[in-house]
Amino acid sequence: MTQCLIVDASRVIRRVTARILEDLKIEALEAEDGSVALDGCRHTMPDAILLDAHTPSVSAIEFLRVLRREEGGTTPVVVFCTTENDADAITAAVTAGANDFLLKPYDRESLENKLAELGLLGVDRAEHARL
């Protein structure tokens, strides 16, 4: 089963997003800040990460830079989630290692569409890697 780490300071956003992911048959993992997220990734690297642009403790950009240097850190598909359509911030995130971005607030349809675009729905990534 695909695993997705939700990194967001808002417990409500994490829970709502987790419910959507679970409905899509994706295992949801949660972290309230970048530091907790990095610790979790060092233990178990997820297939995907939904990364809030404004994470506490470790900035989203620093999280991306550190993640991509970790063992297995190039594997997760990272979606930079932001409330602002700021081209400079999105470019900085992509340069630091984000695969794509998603504007917040997102709903089930927009999240599902983004995950499908990135090849994360209906695919067991571990099985796909073996093919």
DSSP file with accessible surface (Angstrom, degrees, kcal/mol):
  #  RESIDUE AA STRUCTURE BP1 BP2  ACC     N-H-->O    O-->H-N    N-H-->O    O-->H-N    TCO  KAPPA ALPHA  PHI   PSI    X-CA   Y-CA   Z-CA
    1    1 A M              0   0  132      0, 0.0     2,-0.1     0, 0.0    25,-0.1   0.000 360.0 360.0 360.0 136.6    0.0    0.0    0.0
    2    2 A T        -     0   0    8     23,-0.4    25,-2.9   121,-0.1     2,-0.4  -0.441 360.0-148.1 -65.0 138.1    1.2    3.5   -0.9
    3    3 A Q  E     -a   27   0A  38     23,-0.2    45,-1.6    -2,-0.1    44,-1.3  -0.929  12.1-170.2-111.7 137.7    2.2    5.6    2.1
    4    4 A C  E     -ab  28  48A   2     23,-3.0    25,-2.9    -2,-0.4     2,-0.5  -0.993  12.0-148.1-129.5 126.5    1.8    9.4    2.2
    5    5 A L  E     -ab  29  49A  11     43,-2.7    45,-2.9    -2,-0.4     2,-0.6  -0.821   9.2-154.0 -93.0 125.5    3.2   11.6    4.9
    6    6 A I  E     -ab  30  50A   2     23,-3.0    25,-2.4    -2,-0.5     2,-0.7  -0.903   8.6-168.6-100.7 117.1    1.1   14.7    5.7
    7    7 A V  E     +ab  31  51A   1     43,-3.1    45,-2.4    -2,-0.6     2,-0.3  -0.909  32.1 128.2-110.7 106.2    3.3   17.5    7.1
    8    8 A D        -     0   0    9     23,-2.1     6,-0.1    -2,-0.7    23,-0.1  -0.957  56.6-138.0-158.7 137.6    1.1   20.3    8.4
    9    9 A A  S    S+     0   0   53     -2,-0.3     2,-0.7    45,-0.2    23,-0.1   0.776  85.2  87.8 -68.5 -24.7    0.9   22.2   11.7
   10   10 A S     >  -     0   0   42      1,-0.2     4,-2.4    -3,-0.1     5,-0.2  -0.648  61.8-162.3 -83.7 116.2   -2.9   22.1   11.6
   11   11 A R  H  > S+     0   0  169     -2,-0.7     4,-2.6     1,-0.2     5,-0.2   0.884  92.6  55.6 -61.1 -37.2   -4.2   18.9   13.2
   12   12 A V  H  > S+     0   0  103      2,-0.2     4,-2.7     1,-0.2     5,-0.3   0.941 108.1  46.4 -63.1 -46.5   -7.6   19.5   11.4
   13   13 A I  H  > S+     0   0   53      1,-0.2     4,-2.7     2,-0.2     5,-0.3   0.924 112.7  50.8 -63.6 -41.9   -5.9   19.7    8.0
   14   14 A R  H  X S+     0   0   25     -4,-2.4     4,-2.7     1,-0.2    -1,-0.2   0.932 113.1  45.3 -60.5 -45.0   -3.9   16.5    8.7
   15   15 A R  H  X S+     0   0   76     -4,-2.6     4,-2.2     2,-0.2    -2,-0.2   0.918 114.6  46.7 -67.1 -45.0   -7.0   14.6    9.8
   16   16 A V  H  X S+     0   0   69     -4,-2.7     4,-2.0     2,-0.2    -2,-0.2   0.939 115.6  46.5 -63.3 -44.0   -9.2   15.7    6.9
   17   17 A T  H  X S+     0   0    3     -4,-2.7     4,-2.8    -5,-0.3    -2,-0.2   0.914 110.3  53.6 -64.4 -41.1   -6.3   15.0    4.4
   18   18 A A  H  X S+     0   0    0     -4,-2.7     4,-2.9    -5,-0.3    -1,-0.2   0.907 107.0  51.9 -60.3 -41.3   -5.7   11.6    6.1
   19   19 A R  H  X S+     0   0  138     -4,-2.2     4,-2.1     2,-0.2    -1,-0.2   0.920 110.5  48.0 -62.6 -42.6   -9.4   10.7    5.7
   20   20 A I  H  X S+     0   0   19     -4,-2.0     4,-1.3     2,-0.2    -2,-0.2   0.946 113.1  48.3 -62.1 -47.3   -9.2   11.6    1.9
   21   21 A L  H  <>S+     0   0    0     -4,-2.8     5,-2.5     1,-0.2     3,-0.5   0.918 110.0  51.2 -60.8 -44.0   -6.1    9.5    1.5
   22   22 A E  H ><5S+     0   0   91     -4,-2.9     3,-1.7     1,-0.3    -1,-0.2   0.889 106.8  54.0 -62.7 -37.4   -7.5    6.5    3.3
   23   23 A D  H 3<5S+     0   0   95     -4,-2.1    -1,-0.3     1,-0.3    -2,-0.2   0.802 107.5  52.3 -62.8 -28.4  -10.6    6.7    1.1
   24   24 A L  T 3<5S-     0   0   24     -4,-1.3    98,-0.3    -3,-0.5    -1,-0.3   0.276 123.4-108.5 -90.0   9.1   -8.2    6.5   -1.8
   25   25 A K  T < 5S+     0   0  157     -3,-1.7     2,-0.5     1,-0.2   -23,-0.4   0.846  77.2 133.3  65.3  37.1   -6.5    3.4   -0.3
   26   26 A I      < -     0   0    5     -5,-2.5     2,-0.4    -8,-0.1    -1,-0.2  -0.974  60.1-122.3-116.4 129.5   -3.4    5.3    0.6
   27   27 A E  E     -a    3   0A  78    -25,-2.9   -23,-3.0    -2,-0.5     2,-0.5  -0.593  29.0-144.0 -72.4 125.0   -1.9    4.9    4.1
   28   28 A A  E     -a    4   0A  18     -2,-0.4     2,-0.3   -25,-0.2   -23,-0.2  -0.796  18.3-176.5 -97.4 128.9   -1.7    8.3    5.8
   29   29 A L  E     -a    5   0A  48    -25,-2.9   -23,-3.0    -2,-0.5     2,-0.4  -0.895  14.5-149.0-114.7 152.5    1.1    9.2    8.1
   30   30 A E  E     +a    6   0A  62     -2,-0.3     2,-0.3   -25,-0.2   -23,-0.2  -0.947  19.5 175.8-130.7 145.9    1.2   12.6   10.0
   31   31 A A  E     -a    7   0A   2    -25,-2.4   -23,-2.1    -2,-0.4     3,-0.0  -0.979  20.3-153.2-144.1 135.4    3.8   15.0   11.2
   32   32 A E  S    S+     0   0   89     -2,-0.3     2,-0.3   -25,-0.2   -25,-0.1   0.591  79.1  11.4 -85.8 -11.2    3.0   18.4   12.8
   33   33 A D  S  > S-     0   0   31     22,-0.1     4,-2.2     1,-0.1    24,-0.2  -0.973  81.2 -97.9-156.5 172.5    6.3   20.0   11.8
   34   34 A G  H  > S+     0   0    0     22,-1.7     4,-2.6    24,-0.4     5,-0.2   0.840 117.2  54.6 -65.2 -34.6    9.4   19.5    9.6
   35   35 A S  H  > S+     0   0   50     21,-0.5     4,-2.2     2,-0.2    -1,-0.2   0.942 110.8  44.4 -65.8 -47.3   11.6   18.2   12.4
   36   36 A V  H  > S+     0   0   53      1,-0.2     4,-2.4     2,-0.2    -2,-0.2   0.904 113.3  53.4 -62.3 -39.8    9.1   15.4   13.3
   37   37 A A  H  X S+     0   0    1     -4,-2.2     4,-2.6     2,-0.2    -2,-0.2   0.923 108.2  48.5 -62.9 -44.3    8.7   14.7    9.6
   38   38 A L  H  X S+     0   0   11     -4,-2.6     4,-2.1     2,-0.2    -1,-0.2   0.922 110.8  50.8 -63.6 -41.8   12.4   14.3    9.0
   39   39 A D  H  X S+     0   0   92     -4,-2.2     4,-1.2     1,-0.2    -1,-0.2   0.926 111.5  48.6 -59.5 -43.3   12.7   11.9   12.0
   40   40 A G  H  X S+     0   0   35     -4,-2.4     4,-3.2     1,-0.2     3,-0.4   0.910 109.7  51.5 -63.7 -40.8    9.8    9.9   10.6
   41   41 A C  H  < S+     0   0    4     -4,-2.6    -1,-0.2     1,-0.2    -2,-0.2   0.852 105.6  55.6 -65.8 -34.0   11.4    9.7    7.1
   42   42 A R  H  < S+     0   0  123     -4,-2.1    -1,-0.2    -5,-0.2    -2,-0.2   0.812 114.8  40.3 -67.9 -27.2   14.7    8.5    8.6
   43   43 A H  H  < S+     0   0  161     -4,-1.2     2,-0.4    -3,-0.4    -2,-0.2   0.920 138.2   2.2 -83.8 -51.0   12.7    5.7   10.2
   44   44 A T  S  < S-     0   0   61     -4,-3.2    -1,-0.3    -5,-0.1    -2,-0.1  -0.924  71.7-141.9-142.5 112.4   10.4    4.8    7.3
   45   45 A M        -     0   0   45     -2,-0.4   -42,-0.1    -3,-0.2    -4,-0.1  -0.627  23.2-142.4 -78.2 120.7   10.6    6.7    4.0
   46   46 A P        -     0   0    3      0, 0.0   -42,-0.2     0, 0.0     3,-0.1  -0.301  14.8-123.5 -76.8 169.2    7.1    7.2    2.6
   47   47 A D  S    S+     0   0   32    -44,-1.3    30,-2.5     1,-0.2     2,-0.3   0.774  93.1  14.6 -78.4 -30.4    6.2    7.1   -1.1
   48   48 A A  E     -bc   4  77A   3    -45,-1.6   -43,-2.7    28,-0.3     2,-0.4  -0.973  62.7-156.1-145.1 156.2    4.8   10.6   -1.1
   49   49 A I  E     -bc   5  78A   0     28,-2.6    30,-3.1    -2,-0.3     2,-0.7  -0.996   7.9-156.1-137.8 128.2    4.8   13.7    1.1
   50   50 A L  E     -bc   6  79A   3    -45,-2.9   -43,-3.1    -2,-0.4     2,-0.6  -0.932  26.4-165.9 -99.5 109.7    2.3   16.5    1.2
   51   51 A L  E     -bc   7  80A   0     28,-2.9    30,-3.4    -2,-0.7   -43,-0.1  -0.880  14.4-138.4-110.6 114.1    4.4   19.4    2.6
   52   52 A D  E >   - c   0  81A  13    -45,-2.4     3,-0.6    -2,-0.6    30,-0.2  -0.432  16.8-131.4 -66.3 140.2    2.8   22.5    3.9
   53   53 A A  T 3  S+     0   0   15     28,-2.6     7,-0.6     1,-0.3     2,-0.4   0.758 101.3  49.6 -63.9 -25.5    4.7   25.7    2.8
   54   54 A H  T 3  S+     0   0  108     27,-0.3    -1,-0.3     5,-0.1   -45,-0.2  -0.503  74.1 164.3-118.3  63.6    4.8   27.0    6.4
   55   55 A T    <   -     0   0   13     -3,-0.6     5,-0.1    -2,-0.4   -22,-0.1  -0.595  33.2-125.3 -80.8 138.8    6.1   24.2    8.5
   56   56 A P  S    S+     0   0   59      0, 0.0     2,-2.3     0, 0.0   -22,-1.7  -0.367  83.9  16.2 -75.9 163.7    7.3   25.0   12.0
   57   57 A S  S    S+     0   0   84    -24,-0.2     2,-0.4   -23,-0.1   -24,-0.1  -0.269 131.4  34.7  72.8 -50.3   10.7   24.1   13.4
   58   58 A V  S    S-     0   0   30     -2,-2.3   -24,-0.4     4,-0.0    -3,-0.1  -0.993  91.6-121.6-131.1 125.2   12.2   23.3   10.0
   59   59 A S     >  -     0   0   65     -2,-0.4     4,-3.1     1,-0.1     5,-0.2  -0.206  23.9-114.0 -63.0 157.7   11.2   25.4    7.0
   60   60 A A  H  > S+     0   0    3     -7,-0.6     4,-2.4     1,-0.2     5,-0.2   0.901 117.9  50.6 -59.2 -40.5    9.7   23.6    4.0
   61   61 A I  H  > S+     0   0   34     -8,-0.2     4,-2.3     2,-0.2    -1,-0.2   0.933 112.6  45.2 -66.1 -44.1   12.7   24.5    1.8
   62   62 A E  H  > S+     0   0   77      2,-0.2     4,-2.7     1,-0.2     5,-0.3   0.910 110.4  55.2 -65.9 -40.1   15.1   23.3    4.4
   63   63 A F  H  X S+     0   0    0     -4,-3.1     4,-3.2     1,-0.2     5,-0.2   0.944 109.3  47.5 -54.9 -48.2   13.1   20.1    4.9
   64   64 A L  H  X S+     0   0    0     -4,-2.4     4,-2.4     1,-0.2    -2,-0.2   0.923 111.6  49.6 -61.2 -45.1   13.3   19.4    1.2
   65   65 A R  H  X S+     0   0  125     -4,-2.3     4,-0.6     1,-0.2    -1,-0.2   0.920 116.5  41.4 -61.4 -45.0   17.1   20.0    1.1
   66   66 A V  H >X S+     0   0   19     -4,-2.7     3,-1.0     2,-0.2     4,-0.9   0.932 113.5  53.4 -68.7 -46.5   17.7   17.7    4.0
   67   67 A L  H >< S+     0   0    0     -4,-3.2     3,-1.4    -5,-0.3    -2,-0.2   0.925 105.0  53.6 -53.5 -49.0   15.2   15.1    2.8
   68   68 A R  H 3< S+     0   0   47     -4,-2.4    -1,-0.3     1,-0.3    -2,-0.2   0.711 108.4  51.0 -66.7 -16.7   16.8   14.8   -0.6
   69   69 A R  H << S+     0   0  177     -3,-1.0    -1,-0.3    -4,-0.6    -2,-0.2   0.592  91.9  97.9 -92.0 -13.1   20.2   14.2    0.9
   70   70 A E  S X< S-     0   0   55     -3,-1.4     3,-2.5    -4,-0.9     4,-0.3  -0.363  94.1 -86.8 -72.3 155.8   18.9   11.4    3.2
   71   71 A E  T 3  S+     0   0  188      1,-0.3    -1,-0.1     2,-0.1    -2,-0.1  -0.443 120.3   6.7 -60.9 124.4   19.3    7.7    2.3
   72   72 A G  T >  S+     0   0   35     -2,-0.2     3,-1.5    -4,-0.1    -1,-0.3   0.451  96.1 125.4  79.5   0.4   16.2    6.9    0.1
   73   73 A G  T <   +     0   0    0     -3,-2.5    -2,-0.1     1,-0.3    -4,-0.1   0.593  62.1  61.5 -72.8  -9.6   15.3   10.6    0.2
   74   74 A T  T 3  S+     0   0  111     -4,-0.3    -1,-0.3     1,-0.1    -6,-0.1   0.611  92.7  71.5 -87.3  -9.9   15.1   11.0   -3.6
   75   75 A T  S <  S+     0   0   76     -3,-1.5    -2,-0.2     2,-0.1    -1,-0.1   0.915  73.4  86.9 -74.8 -47.1   12.3    8.4   -3.7
   76   76 A P  S    S-     0   0    1      0, 0.0     2,-0.6     0, 0.0   -28,-0.3  -0.267  74.4-129.1 -63.9 142.3    9.3   10.2   -2.3
   77   77 A V  E     -c   48   0A  14    -30,-2.5   -28,-2.6    21,-0.1     2,-0.5  -0.807  30.0-155.3 -82.9 121.1    7.1   12.3   -4.5
   78   78 A V  E     -c   49   0A   0     -2,-0.6    21,-2.5    19,-0.3    22,-1.4  -0.914  11.5-165.3-110.0 125.6    6.8   15.6   -2.7
   79   79 A V  E     -cd  50 100A   1    -30,-3.1   -28,-2.9    -2,-0.5     2,-0.6  -0.948  15.4-143.3-108.7 117.6    3.9   18.0   -3.2
   80   80 A F  E     -cd  51 101A   9     20,-2.7    22,-2.4    -2,-0.6     2,-0.6  -0.722  16.4-156.2 -81.0 117.4    4.5   21.5   -1.9
   81   81 A C  E     +cd  52 102A   3    -30,-3.4   -28,-2.6    -2,-0.6     2,-0.3  -0.884  21.2 166.1-105.1 120.5    1.1   22.8   -0.5
   82   82 A T  E     - d   0 103A   1     20,-1.9    22,-2.9    -2,-0.6   -30,-0.0  -0.961  41.0-148.6-137.4 150.1    0.7   26.5   -0.3
   83   83 A T  S    S+     0   0   84     -2,-0.3     2,-0.4    20,-0.2    20,-0.1   0.549  84.9  71.4 -88.7 -10.3   -2.1   29.1    0.2
   84   84 A E  S    S-     0   0   89      2,-0.1     2,-1.8     1,-0.0    -2,-0.0  -0.907  73.8-141.2-114.2 135.8   -0.3   31.6   -2.0
   85   85 A N        +     0   0  128     -2,-0.4     2,-0.8     4,-0.0    18,-0.0  -0.488  48.1 154.7 -87.4  64.4    0.1   31.5   -5.8
   86   86 A D     >  -     0   0   63     -2,-1.8     4,-2.4     1,-0.2     5,-0.2  -0.856  33.1-162.4-101.0 105.7    3.6   32.9   -5.4
   87   87 A A  H  > S+     0   0   63     -2,-0.8     4,-2.7     1,-0.2     5,-0.2   0.856  89.6  53.5 -58.3 -37.5    5.7   31.8   -8.3
   88   88 A D  H  > S+     0   0  132      2,-0.2     4,-2.4     1,-0.2    -1,-0.2   0.923 110.5  46.0 -65.4 -42.7    9.0   32.6   -6.5
   89   89 A A  H  > S+     0   0   30      2,-0.2     4,-2.2     1,-0.2    -2,-0.2   0.916 114.8  47.4 -66.2 -41.7    8.1   30.4   -3.5
   90   90 A I  H  X S+     0   0   15     -4,-2.4     4,-2.6     2,-0.2     5,-0.2   0.929 112.3  49.5 -65.9 -42.6    6.9   27.5   -5.8
   91   91 A T  H  X S+     0   0   81     -4,-2.7     4,-2.9    -5,-0.2    -2,-0.2   0.917 110.1  51.2 -62.0 -42.3   10.1   27.8   -7.8
   92   92 A A  H  X S+     0   0   41     -4,-2.4     4,-2.0     1,-0.2    -1,-0.2   0.908 111.0  48.7 -61.4 -41.1   12.2   27.7   -4.7
   93   93 A A  H  X>S+     0   0    0     -4,-2.2     5,-2.8     2,-0.2     4,-0.9   0.924 112.7  46.6 -66.3 -43.9   10.4   24.6   -3.5
   94   94 A V  H ><5S+     0   0   71     -4,-2.6     3,-0.8     3,-0.2    -2,-0.2   0.925 111.9  51.5 -65.5 -40.6   10.8   22.8   -6.9
   95   95 A T  H 3<5S+     0   0  116     -4,-2.9    -1,-0.2     1,-0.3    -2,-0.2   0.884 109.2  51.3 -62.4 -36.2   14.5   23.8   -6.9
   96   96 A A  H 3<5S-     0   0   15     -4,-2.0    -1,-0.3    -5,-0.2   -28,-0.2   0.620 137.2 -78.7 -78.3 -13.9   14.9   22.4   -3.4
   97   97 A G  T <<5S+     0   0   19     -4,-0.9   -19,-0.3    -3,-0.8    -3,-0.2   0.461  79.3 141.0 134.1   0.4   13.3   19.1   -4.5
   98   98 A A      < -     0   0    6     -5,-2.8    -1,-0.3     1,-0.1   -19,-0.2  -0.480  38.4-152.9 -69.8 144.5    9.5   19.3   -4.6
   99   99 A N        -     0   0   84    -21,-2.5     2,-0.3     1,-0.2   -20,-0.2   0.758  69.6 -23.2 -85.9 -28.6    8.0   17.4   -7.5
  100  100 A D  E     -d   79   0A  33    -22,-1.4   -20,-2.7    -7,-0.0     2,-0.3  -0.933  62.9-118.0-165.3-179.4    4.9   19.6   -7.8
  101  101 A F  E     -d   80   0A  67     -2,-0.3     2,-0.4   -22,-0.2   -20,-0.2  -0.923  10.7-160.4-135.5 161.5    2.6   22.0   -5.9
  102  102 A L  E     -d   81   0A  15    -22,-2.4   -20,-1.9    -2,-0.3     2,-0.3  -0.987  22.2-126.5-142.7 129.7   -1.0   22.2   -4.8
  103  103 A L  E     -d   82   0A  72     -2,-0.4   -20,-0.2   -22,-0.2   -22,-0.1  -0.588  39.6-101.3 -79.1 137.9   -2.9   25.3   -3.8
  104  104 A K  S    S+     0   0   24    -22,-2.9     2,-0.1    -2,-0.3     3,-0.0  -0.789  98.5  50.0-100.1 150.3   -4.6   25.2   -0.4
  105  105 A P  S    S+     0   0  133      0, 0.0     2,-0.3     0, 0.0    -1,-0.1   0.454  80.3 177.1 -76.6 139.0   -7.3   24.9    0.6
  106  106 A Y        -     0   0   34     -2,-0.1     2,-0.2    -4,-0.1    -2,-0.1  -0.745  14.3-151.3-105.4 156.6   -7.6   21.8   -1.5
  107  107 A D     >  -     0   0   87     -2,-0.3     4,-2.5    -3,-0.0     5,-0.3  -0.610  38.7 -87.6-115.5-179.4  -10.6   19.4   -1.6
  108  108 A R  H  > S+     0   0   98     -2,-0.2     4,-3.1     1,-0.2     5,-0.2   0.915 124.5  51.2 -56.7 -45.3  -10.8   15.7   -2.3
  109  109 A E  H  > S+     0   0  129      1,-0.2     4,-2.7     2,-0.2    -1,-0.2   0.929 112.0  44.4 -62.5 -46.7  -11.1   16.2   -6.1
  110  110 A S  H  > S+     0   0   38      2,-0.2     4,-2.2     1,-0.2    -1,-0.2   0.907 116.6  46.9 -68.0 -37.6   -8.1   18.5   -6.4
  111  111 A L  H  X S+     0   0    0     -4,-2.5     4,-2.7     2,-0.2     5,-0.2   0.944 113.4  48.5 -67.1 -44.8   -6.0   16.2   -4.2
  112  112 A E  H  X S+     0   0   64     -4,-3.1     4,-2.5    -5,-0.3    -2,-0.2   0.925 111.7  49.9 -60.5 -43.5   -7.1   13.1   -6.0
  113  113 A N  H  X S+     0   0   83     -4,-2.7     4,-2.6    -5,-0.2    -1,-0.2   0.915 111.4  48.6 -61.8 -42.1   -6.3   14.7   -9.4
  114  114 A K  H  X S+     0   0   24     -4,-2.2     4,-1.8     2,-0.2    -2,-0.2   0.931 112.2  47.9 -65.2 -44.9   -2.9   15.8   -8.2
  115  115 A L  H  <>S+     0   0    2     -4,-2.7     5,-3.0     1,-0.2     6,-0.5   0.891 112.4  49.6 -63.9 -37.9   -2.0   12.3   -6.9
  116  116 A A  H ><5S+     0   0   54     -4,-2.5     3,-1.7    -5,-0.2    -2,-0.2   0.927 108.2  53.5 -65.8 -43.4   -3.3   10.7  -10.1
  117  117 A E  H 3<5S+     0   0  133     -4,-2.6    -1,-0.2     1,-0.3    -2,-0.2   0.857 109.9  48.6 -55.7 -37.9   -1.2   13.2  -12.2
  118  118 A L  T 3<5S-     0   0   40     -4,-1.8    -1,-0.3    -5,-0.2    -2,-0.2   0.367 118.1-112.5 -89.0   4.9    1.9   12.1  -10.2
  119  119 A G  T < 5S+     0   0   34     -3,-1.7    -3,-0.2    -4,-0.1    -2,-0.1   0.767  80.5 123.6  75.3  26.4    1.1    8.4  -10.6
  120  120 A L      < +     0   0    2     -5,-3.0     2,-0.4    -6,-0.1     3,-0.3   0.472  49.2  83.2-100.5  -1.2    0.3    7.7   -7.0
  121  121 A L  S    S+     0   0   39     -6,-0.5     3,-0.1     1,-0.2   -96,-0.1  -0.853 101.0   2.1-106.8 136.9   -3.2    6.3   -7.4
  122  122 A G  S    S+     0   0   89     -2,-0.4     2,-0.4   -98,-0.3    -1,-0.2   0.648 105.7 106.1  71.5  14.4   -3.9    2.7   -8.2
  123  123 A V        -     0   0   54     -3,-0.3     2,-1.0     4,-0.0    -1,-0.2  -0.990  63.9-145.1-130.6 126.7   -0.2    1.8   -8.2
  124  124 A D     >  -     0   0   73     -2,-0.4     4,-2.9     1,-0.2     5,-0.2  -0.811  18.9-159.4 -83.6 104.2    1.6   -0.2   -5.6
  125  125 A R  H  > S+     0   0   56     -2,-1.0     4,-2.3     1,-0.2    -1,-0.2   0.851  88.3  53.4 -60.9 -33.6    4.9    1.7   -5.9
  126  126 A A  H  > S+     0   0   53      2,-0.2     4,-1.1     1,-0.2    -1,-0.2   0.935 112.6  44.3 -66.7 -42.0    6.9   -1.1   -4.3
  127  127 A E  H  > S+     0   0   85      1,-0.2     4,-0.9     2,-0.2     3,-0.5   0.922 112.6  52.4 -65.7 -42.3    5.5   -3.6   -6.9
  128  128 A H  H >< S+     0   0  122     -4,-2.9     3,-0.8     1,-0.2    -2,-0.2   0.894 105.1  55.6 -61.0 -39.3    6.1   -1.0   -9.7
  129  129 A A  H 3< S+     0   0   82     -4,-2.3    -1,-0.2     1,-0.2    -2,-0.2   0.813 105.0  53.5 -64.9 -29.3    9.7   -0.7   -8.6
  130  130 A R  H 3<        0   0  167     -4,-1.1    -1,-0.2    -3,-0.5    -2,-0.2   0.707 360.0 360.0 -77.7 -20.8   10.2   -4.4   -9.0
  131  131 A L    <<        0   0  157     -4,-0.9    -3,-0.0    -3,-0.8    -4,-0.0  -0.263 360.0 360.0 -73.6 360.0    8.9   -4.5  -12.5
